[in-house]
Amino acid sequence: MIYSTATVPVNPQGETPLTRAQAWAGLVRKARDARLFLPPGLCTRSDVAEESATHIVREATIAGQDLREIIGFEVERKVSFFQASGPREGVIVNELFEDAEGALQLRFYCYLGLRDKAPGGAEEQAEQAWMDGENGYRSALLSTLKRTRELLAQGQL
């Protein structure tokens, strides 16, 4: 089983401040179309297959792997990516919250396993190391906030 977490401030010093609503709008855009938020070429397909007031079903190709996710929304609080098919099973969560000082934070956490791989085996250990590493999900959070600011500046948010 893989458990990973990372937290970054939404509004670090020197950056254009984002409101909770703006940060939330960026997370929703990311859920609907990952291509806008991932490095160029990493996500080659991101289609909403089903939609309701509380969730969407997204079919995507990321890093050459097809996946299907049921993405649940807790408005202005949490986006949960349930891995319905693909290389992983479990859930990936992006959560907005205020820290003890009232500063808005964006947290990633996940509980995942790799389909058809030995629990705790070499593949899971490598995935865990990547998620916790410098190019893992912490960098994805920073990239998401950067892209959200760009969309805001372009009037597209």
FIVEXTI-954148 format. One record per residue (C-alpha): residue number from 1; residue in three letters; x, y, z. Coordinates in steps of 0.1 Angstrom, whole numbers, plus 2048, in hexadecimal, padded with zeros to 3 digits. Layout:
# residues N
<rec><resi>NUM</resi><resn>ALA</resn><X>X</X><Y>Y</Y><Z>Z</Z></rec>
...
This chain:
# residues 157
<rec><resi>1</resi><resn>MET</resn><X>800</X><Y>800</Y><Z>800</Z></rec>
<rec><resi>2</resi><resn>ILE</resn><X>80C</X><Y>823</Y><Z>7F7</Z></rec>
<rec><resi>3</resi><resn>TYR</resn><X>805</X><Y>840</Y><Z>80D</Z></rec>
<rec><resi>4</resi><resn>SER</resn><X>813</X><Y>862</Y><Z>803</Z></rec>
<rec><resi>5</resi><resn>THR</resn><X>80C</X><Y>886</Y><Z>80D</Z></rec>
<rec><resi>6</resi><resn>ALA</resn><X>818</X><Y>8A9</Y><Z>806</Z></rec>
<rec><resi>7</resi><resn>THR</resn><X>80C</X><Y>8CB</Y><Z>80F</Z></rec>
<rec><resi>8</resi><resn>VAL</resn><X>814</X><Y>8ED</Y><Z>800</Z></rec>
<rec><resi>9</resi><resn>PRO</resn><X>808</X><Y>910</Y><Z>808</Z></rec>
<rec><resi>10</resi><resn>VAL</resn><X>7F0</X><Y>91D</Y><Z>7EE</Z></rec>
<rec><resi>11</resi><resn>ASN</resn><X>7FD</X><Y>941</Y><Z>7F1</Z></rec>
<rec><resi>12</resi><resn>PRO</resn><X>822</X><Y>941</Y><Z>7F8</Z></rec>
<rec><resi>13</resi><resn>GLN</resn><X>833</X><Y>963</Y><Z>7FA</Z></rec>
<rec><resi>14</resi><resn>GLY</resn><X>839</X><Y>973</Y><Z>7D9</Z></rec>
<rec><resi>15</resi><resn>GLU</resn><X>81D</X><Y>961</Y><Z>7C6</Z></rec>
<rec><resi>16</resi><resn>THR</resn><X>7FC</X><Y>96F</Y><Z>7BA</Z></rec>
<rec><resi>17</resi><resn>PRO</resn><X>7E4</X><Y>966</Y><Z>7D6</Z></rec>
<rec><resi>18</resi><resn>LEU</resn><X>7C8</X><Y>94E</Y><Z>7CE</Z></rec>
<rec><resi>19</resi><resn>THR</resn><X>7A7</X><Y>94D</Y><Z>7E1</Z></rec>
<rec><resi>20</resi><resn>ARG</resn><X>799</X><Y>92B</Y><Z>7EC</Z></rec>
<rec><resi>21</resi><resn>ALA</resn><X>780</X><Y>92E</Y><Z>7CF</Z></rec>
<rec><resi>22</resi><resn>GLN</resn><X>79B</X><Y>934</Y><Z>7B5</Z></rec>
<rec><resi>23</resi><resn>ALA</resn><X>7B1</X><Y>917</Y><Z>7C2</Z></rec>
<rec><resi>24</resi><resn>TRP</resn><X>791</X><Y>901</Y><Z>7C2</Z></rec>
<rec><resi>25</resi><resn>ALA</resn><X>78A</X><Y>90C</Y><Z>79E</Z></rec>
<rec><resi>26</resi><resn>GLY</resn><X>7AD</X><Y>901</Y><Z>794</Z></rec>
<rec><resi>27</resi><resn>LEU</resn><X>7A8</X><Y>8DF</Y><Z>7A5</Z></rec>
<rec><resi>28</resi><resn>VAL</resn><X>787</X><Y>8DA</Y><Z>793</Z></rec>
<rec><resi>29</resi><resn>ARG</resn><X>798</X><Y>8E3</Y><Z>771</Z></rec>
<rec><resi>30</resi><resn>LYS</resn><X>7B4</X><Y>8CA</Y><Z>779</Z></rec>
<rec><resi>31</resi><resn>ALA</resn><X>79A</X><Y>8AF</Y><Z>780</Z></rec>
<rec><resi>32</resi><resn>ARG</resn><X>788</X><Y>8B6</Y><Z>760</Z></rec>
<rec><resi>33</resi><resn>ASP</resn><X>7A7</X><Y>8B8</Y><Z>749</Z></rec>
<rec><resi>34</resi><resn>ALA</resn><X>7C8</X><Y>8AD</Y><Z>757</Z></rec>
<rec><resi>35</resi><resn>ARG</resn><X>7DA</X><Y>8B7</Y><Z>737</Z></rec>
<rec><resi>36</resi><resn>LEU</resn><X>7D9</X><Y>8DB</Y><Z>742</Z></rec>
<rec><resi>37</resi><resn>PHE</resn><X>7EB</X><Y>8D4</Y><Z>762</Z></rec>
<rec><resi>38</resi><resn>LEU</resn><X>804</X><Y>8B8</Y><Z>75B</Z></rec>
<rec><resi>39</resi><resn>PRO</resn><X>826</X><Y>8BC</Y><Z>749</Z></rec>
<rec><resi>40</resi><resn>PRO</resn><X>821</X><Y>8BE</Y><Z>723</Z></rec>
<rec><resi>41</resi><resn>GLY</resn><X>81C</X><Y>89B</Y><Z>714</Z></rec>
<rec><resi>42</resi><resn>LEU</resn><X>817</X><Y>889</Y><Z>735</Z></rec>
<rec><resi>43</resi><resn>CYS</resn><X>7F1</X><Y>889</Y><Z>732</Z></rec>
<rec><resi>44</resi><resn>THR</resn><X>7E6</X><Y>883</Y><Z>70E</Z></rec>
<rec><resi>45</resi><resn>ARG</resn><X>7C1</X><Y>87D</Y><Z>715</Z></rec>
<rec><resi>46</resi><resn>SER</resn><X>7A9</X><Y>88A</Y><Z>730</Z></rec>
<rec><resi>47</resi><resn>ASP</resn><X>784</X><Y>886</Y><Z>729</Z></rec>
<rec><resi>48</resi><resn>VAL</resn><X>766</X><Y>88A</Y><Z>740</Z></rec>
<rec><resi>49</resi><resn>ALA</resn><X>752</X><Y>86A</Y><Z>739</Z></rec>
<rec><resi>50</resi><resn>GLU</resn><X>736</X><Y>871</Y><Z>753</Z></rec>
<rec><resi>51</resi><resn>GLU</resn><X>72C</X><Y>88E</Y><Z>768</Z></rec>
<rec><resi>52</resi><resn>SER</resn><X>715</X><Y>896</Y><Z>786</Z></rec>
<rec><resi>53</resi><resn>ALA</resn><X>712</X><Y>8B1</Y><Z>7A0</Z></rec>
<rec><resi>54</resi><resn>THR</resn><X>72A</X><Y>89E</Y><Z>7B7</Z></rec>
<rec><resi>55</resi><resn>HIS</resn><X>743</X><Y>88C</Y><Z>7A1</Z></rec>
<rec><resi>56</resi><resn>ILE</resn><X>750</X><Y>886</Y><Z>77E</Z></rec>
<rec><resi>57</resi><resn>VAL</resn><X>75F</X><Y>867</Y><Z>76E</Z></rec>
<rec><resi>58</resi><resn>ARG</resn><X>77E</X><Y>86E</Y><Z>75B</Z></rec>
<rec><resi>59</resi><resn>GLU</resn><X>790</X><Y>859</Y><Z>742</Z></rec>
<rec><resi>60</resi><resn>ALA</resn><X>7B4</X><Y>863</Y><Z>73C</Z></rec>
<rec><resi>61</resi><resn>THR</resn><X>7D5</X><Y>857</Y><Z>72E</Z></rec>
<rec><resi>62</resi><resn>ILE</resn><X>7F2</X><Y>862</Y><Z>745</Z></rec>
<rec><resi>63</resi><resn>ALA</resn><X>816</X><Y>857</Y><Z>73F</Z></rec>
<rec><resi>64</resi><resn>GLY</resn><X>809</X><Y>840</Y><Z>724</Z></rec>
<rec><resi>65</resi><resn>GLN</resn><X>7F1</X><Y>82E</Y><Z>73C</Z></rec>
<rec><resi>66</resi><resn>ASP</resn><X>7CB</X><Y>82E</Y><Z>738</Z></rec>
<rec><resi>67</resi><resn>LEU</resn><X>7B7</X><Y>834</Y><Z>757</Z></rec>
<rec><resi>68</resi><resn>ARG</resn><X>794</X><Y>83B</Y><Z>763</Z></rec>
<rec><resi>69</resi><resn>GLU</resn><X>78E</X><Y>850</Y><Z>782</Z></rec>
<rec><resi>70</resi><resn>ILE</resn><X>76F</X><Y>858</Y><Z>795</Z></rec>
<rec><resi>71</resi><resn>ILE</resn><X>776</X><Y>87B</Y><Z>7A2</Z></rec>
<rec><resi>72</resi><resn>GLY</resn><X>761</X><Y>887</Y><Z>7BF</Z></rec>
<rec><resi>73</resi><resn>PHE</resn><X>75E</X><Y>8AB</Y><Z>7C9</Z></rec>
<rec><resi>74</resi><resn>GLU</resn><X>759</X><Y>8BA</Y><Z>7EC</Z></rec>
<rec><resi>75</resi><resn>VAL</resn><X>754</X><Y>8DE</Y><Z>7E1</Z></rec>
<rec><resi>76</resi><resn>GLU</resn><X>771</X><Y>8F6</Y><Z>7E9</Z></rec>
<rec><resi>77</resi><resn>ARG</resn><X>780</X><Y>8DB</Y><Z>7FF</Z></rec>
<rec><resi>78</resi><resn>LYS</resn><X>78A</X><Y>8BA</Y><Z>7EF</Z></rec>
<rec><resi>79</resi><resn>VAL</resn><X>78E</X><Y>8A8</Y><Z>7CE</Z></rec>
<rec><resi>80</resi><resn>SER</resn><X>791</X><Y>882</Y><Z>7D0</Z></rec>
<rec><resi>81</resi><resn>PHE</resn><X>79E</X><Y>86E</Y><Z>7B3</Z></rec>
<rec><resi>82</resi><resn>PHE</resn><X>792</X><Y>84A</Y><Z>7B7</Z></rec>
<rec><resi>83</resi><resn>GLN</resn><X>7A6</X><Y>833</Y><Z>7A0</Z></rec>
<rec><resi>84</resi><resn>ALA</resn><X>78C</X><Y>81D</Y><Z>78F</Z></rec>
<rec><resi>85</resi><resn>SER</resn><X>7A4</X><Y>80E</Y><Z>776</Z></rec>
<rec><resi>86</resi><resn>GLY</resn><X>7C8</X><Y>813</Y><Z>76C</Z></rec>
<rec><resi>87</resi><resn>PRO</resn><X>7E9</X><Y>80A</Y><Z>77C</Z></rec>
<rec><resi>88</resi><resn>ARG</resn><X>7DE</X><Y>816</Y><Z>79F</Z></rec>
<rec><resi>89</resi><resn>GLU</resn><X>7C1</X><Y>80F</Y><Z>7B6</Z></rec>
<rec><resi>90</resi><resn>GLY</resn><X>7B7</X><Y>824</Y><Z>7D3</Z></rec>
<rec><resi>91</resi><resn>VAL</resn><X>7B2</X><Y>84A</Y><Z>7D6</Z></rec>
<rec><resi>92</resi><resn>ILE</resn><X>7C5</X><Y>86A</Y><Z>7D1</Z></rec>
<rec><resi>93</resi><resn>VAL</resn><X>7B9</X><Y>889</Y><Z>7E3</Z></rec>
<rec><resi>94</resi><resn>ASN</resn><X>7BF</X><Y>8AE</Y><Z>7DE</Z></rec>
<rec><resi>95</resi><resn>GLU</resn><X>7B3</X><Y>8C2</Y><Z>7FC</Z></rec>
<rec><resi>96</resi><resn>LEU</resn><X>7B1</X><Y>8E7</Y><Z>804</Z></rec>
<rec><resi>97</resi><resn>PHE</resn><X>7B2</X><Y>8F1</Y><Z>828</Z></rec>
<rec><resi>98</resi><resn>GLU</resn><X>7BE</X><Y>90D</Y><Z>83F</Z></rec>
<rec><resi>99</resi><resn>ASP</resn><X>7DB</X><Y>906</Y><Z>856</Z></rec>
<rec><resi>100</resi><resn>ALA</resn><X>7DC</X><Y>911</Y><Z>87B</Z></rec>
<rec><resi>101</resi><resn>GLU</resn><X>7E5</X><Y>934</Y><Z>871</Z></rec>
<rec><resi>102</resi><resn>GLY</resn><X>7C8</X><Y>936</Y><Z>857</Z></rec>
<rec><resi>103</resi><resn>ALA</resn><X>7DE</X><Y>933</Y><Z>838</Z></rec>
<rec><resi>104</resi><resn>LEU</resn><X>7CF</X><Y>920</Y><Z>81C</Z></rec>
<rec><resi>105</resi><resn>GLN</resn><X>7E2</X><Y>8FF</Y><Z>814</Z></rec>
<rec><resi>106</resi><resn>LEU</resn><X>7DF</X><Y>8E5</Y><Z>7F9</Z></rec>
<rec><resi>107</resi><resn>ARG</resn><X>7E5</X><Y>8C1</Y><Z>804</Z></rec>
<rec><resi>108</resi><resn>PHE</resn><X>7E9</X><Y>8A2</Y><Z>7EF</Z></rec>
<rec><resi>109</resi><resn>TYR</resn><X>7E5</X><Y>87F</Y><Z>7FF</Z></rec>
<rec><resi>110</resi><resn>CYS</resn><X>7DF</X><Y>85D</Y><Z>7F1</Z></rec>
<rec><resi>111</resi><resn>TYR</resn><X>7D9</X><Y>839</Y><Z>7FB</Z></rec>
<rec><resi>112</resi><resn>LEU</resn><X>7E2</X><Y>823</Y><Z>7DD</Z></rec>
<rec><resi>113</resi><resn>GLY</resn><X>7EC</X><Y>801</Y><Z>7D2</Z></rec>
<rec><resi>114</resi><resn>LEU</resn><X>7FA</X><Y>7F6</Y><Z>7B1</Z></rec>
<rec><resi>115</resi><resn>ARG</resn><X>7E3</X><Y>7DE</Y><Z>79E</Z></rec>
<rec><resi>116</resi><resn>ASP</resn><X>7F2</X><Y>7BC</Y><Z>798</Z></rec>
<rec><resi>117</resi><resn>LYS</resn><X>812</X><Y>7C4</Y><Z>7AC</Z></rec>
<rec><resi>118</resi><resn>ALA</resn><X>81E</X><Y>7B6</Y><Z>7CD</Z></rec>
<rec><resi>119</resi><resn>PRO</resn><X>813</X><Y>7CB</Y><Z>7EB</Z></rec>
<rec><resi>120</resi><resn>GLY</resn><X>832</X><Y>7DB</Y><Z>7F9</Z></rec>
<rec><resi>121</resi><resn>GLY</resn><X>846</X><Y>7CE</Y><Z>7DC</Z></rec>
<rec><resi>122</resi><resn>ALA</resn><X>861</X><Y>7E0</Y><Z>7C8</Z></rec>
<rec><resi>123</resi><resn>GLU</resn><X>848</X><Y>7F1</Y><Z>7B1</Z></rec>
<rec><resi>124</resi><resn>GLU</resn><X>834</X><Y>7FF</Y><Z>7CE</Z></rec>
<rec><resi>125</resi><resn>GLN</resn><X>853</X><Y>80A</Y><Z>7DF</Z></rec>
<rec><resi>126</resi><resn>ALA</resn><X>85F</X><Y>81C</Y><Z>7C0</Z></rec>
<rec><resi>127</resi><resn>GLU</resn><X>83D</X><Y>82D</Y><Z>7BC</Z></rec>
<rec><resi>128</resi><resn>GLN</resn><X>83E</X><Y>838</Y><Z>7E0</Z></rec>
<rec><resi>129</resi><resn>ALA</resn><X>861</X><Y>846</Y><Z>7DC</Z></rec>
<rec><resi>130</resi><resn>TRP</resn><X>856</X><Y>85A</Y><Z>7BD</Z></rec>
<rec><resi>131</resi><resn>MET</resn><X>837</X><Y>868</Y><Z>7CE</Z></rec>
<rec><resi>132</resi><resn>ASP</resn><X>84B</X><Y>873</Y><Z>7EC</Z></rec>
<rec><resi>133</resi><resn>GLY</resn><X>868</X><Y>880</Y><Z>7D7</Z></rec>
<rec><resi>134</resi><resn>GLU</resn><X>871</X><Y>8A2</Y><Z>7C8</Z></rec>
<rec><resi>135</resi><resn>ASN</resn><X>85E</X><Y>89C</Y><Z>7A7</Z></rec>
<rec><resi>136</resi><resn>GLY</resn><X>840</X><Y>88B</Y><Z>7B8</Z></rec>
<rec><resi>137</resi><resn>TYR</resn><X>81F</X><Y>899</Y><Z>7C4</Z></rec>
<rec><resi>138</resi><resn>ARG</resn><X>82D</X><Y>8B7</Y><Z>7D6</Z></rec>
<rec><resi>139</resi><resn>SER</resn><X>83A</X><Y>8C4</Y><Z>7B4</Z></rec>
<rec><resi>140</resi><resn>ALA</resn><X>817</X><Y>8BC</Y><Z>7A6</Z></rec>
<rec><resi>141</resi><resn>LEU</resn><X>807</X><Y>8D2</Y><Z>7C0</Z></rec>
<rec><resi>142</resi><resn>LEU</resn><X>81E</X><Y>8EE</Y><Z>7B8</Z></rec>
<rec><resi>143</resi><resn>SER</resn><X>818</X><Y>8EA</Y><Z>793</Z></rec>
<rec><resi>144</resi><resn>THR</resn><X>7F2</X><Y>8EA</Y><Z>798</Z></rec>
<rec><resi>145</resi><resn>LEU</resn><X>7F4</X><Y>90A</Y><Z>7AB</Z></rec>
<rec><resi>146</resi><resn>LYS</resn><X>80B</X><Y>91A</Y><Z>791</Z></rec>
<rec><resi>147</resi><resn>ARG</resn><X>7F3</X><Y>910</Y><Z>775</Z></rec>
<rec><resi>148</resi><resn>THR</resn><X>7D5</X><Y>91D</Y><Z>788</Z></rec>
<rec><resi>149</resi><resn>ARG</resn><X>7E6</X><Y>93F</Y><Z>78B</Z></rec>
<rec><resi>150</resi><resn>GLU</resn><X>7EE</X><Y>93E</Y><Z>766</Z></rec>
<rec><resi>151</resi><resn>LEU</resn><X>7C9</X><Y>936</Y><Z>75D</Z></rec>
<rec><resi>152</resi><resn>LEU</resn><X>7BE</X><Y>952</Y><Z>775</Z></rec>
<rec><resi>153</resi><resn>ALA</resn><X>7D5</X><Y>96B</Y><Z>765</Z></rec>
<rec><resi>154</resi><resn>GLN</resn><X>7C8</X><Y>961</Y><Z>742</Z></rec>
<rec><resi>155</resi><resn>GLY</resn><X>7A4</X><Y>966</Y><Z>74E</Z></rec>
<rec><resi>156</resi><resn>GLN</resn><X>79D</X><Y>941</Y><Z>749</Z></rec>
<rec><resi>157</resi><resn>LEU</resn><X>794</X><Y>938</Y><Z>76D</Z></rec>
